[in-house]
Amino acid sequence: MCGQGVASALVERAAGDAWGAGVSDLYVHVASTNAGGRQLYVRSCGFGVERRELEAVARGLGRPPRLLLHRACPQRADAAQ
């Protein structure tokens, strides 16, 4: 079932619902080692990397560093221009 667009469709549905409720920005964390998750959010769903967690912080928490990903509401982005 991999590669059929189910995950990106779910993200788009959630984004639409959030924007319909007045949310202006979406954020998600993904492990930097999770290539599939990064591809889904960045390539398929239009998120951008806002911040990378420091190695020392992640090491202290016993996990891989996370990326903070961001996507602005299209209406908000259009209004800013």
Secondary structure, DSSP 4 states (H G I P E B T S, - for coil): -TTSSHHHHHHHHHHHHHHHTT--EEEEEEETT-HHHHIIIIIIT--EEEEE--HHHHHHHTS--EEEEEEE-HHHHHHH-
